């Protein structure tokens, strides 16, 4: 092993994966069909120097310290960006509001970002209106709702017990989410409502950046929070809380973080946008190629420059090894996923539409938008299909998908206005 390999936890895995991708691509129309050279830091002459060359080659991509930033970090640091003529500088951000503002001003070219936040910006909710673009999904699943040890000591370990505790009255409990229109807010609200708890009136909700959740619970600023990993697992390690429900228990294979940018960026830099999707999709496929790759990725992102958390805290739930802090453990069949043949990454219109139905449900918007039209504007399905096709990957045949959530309601995008009105608990 070379000195470089010993210092880079992903170097050997990446080189082996790239060798395999060339062999596979010859039969499925993937990277070899693009004329890529020998393994290593591969580069396609067609994409790097031809008519499809990126208009902007050096990109600044934002991320928040969460496990699901992994595809951005791997693409930036493990040679995947350079394969497609790009240089990615990952930019660690302090809050989702900061990410929103920097996308709006162009300080960030794109970012690892909350799905719902992109639609909030598009509709002018929780910030100025800005036409946005969802380039691809980065992950499904892998978030959790944590309740405090004080609630456990009060006899609350289940959602039903929480509902009974709240109905007794007294000082309203405080729950934290990470951004008003973000995924964590929507999962928290949906779960509480499924228990008969109105998140708009029965409890108090506050906004806290992800890395600050554990510290705030430790000093008693909240009774529960919803956030991405590794902070749910960290709360258990620090013995300050327990996992009441994972978000995949609320909605199996739910949409989560996306690669987002302004629509102006896509319109001005279509080749760059496509190359960026290819780089991150390639990195996502690599992460899931083996358990070895997952473990090495967990080690990489654990560093101070990225998530800044112990490797073991990240790795266990990354691999689907769950325990809830109440003595229960399991292998989760719907753990955080990054690719699954690009089914994770395809920007389904119905996923974007669902967030808008929840905005309407909770009074964040007063009138029903044109759900289908807005989703078609924001979610860049055609660009994604071009990028995936160039990697030899087949995209889903429809921009709509069907899911059944924790309360038994079926979401298929067919009648979003009726769906938004159908809930017994709403604002």
Beta strands, then each sheet from edge to edge (+ up, - down):
strand 1: 58-64
strand 2: 87-93
strand 3: 110-114
strand 4: 132-137
strand 5: 143-148
strand 6: 174-177
strand 7: 204-207
strand 8: 224-228
strand 9: 241-246
strand 10: 257-262
strand 11: 321-323
strand 12: 329-331
strand 13: 403-404
strand 14: 410-411
sheet 1: 2+ 1+ 3+ 10- 4+
sheet 2: 7+ 6+ 8+ 5- 9+
sheet 3: 11+ 12-
sheet 4: 13+ 14-
end
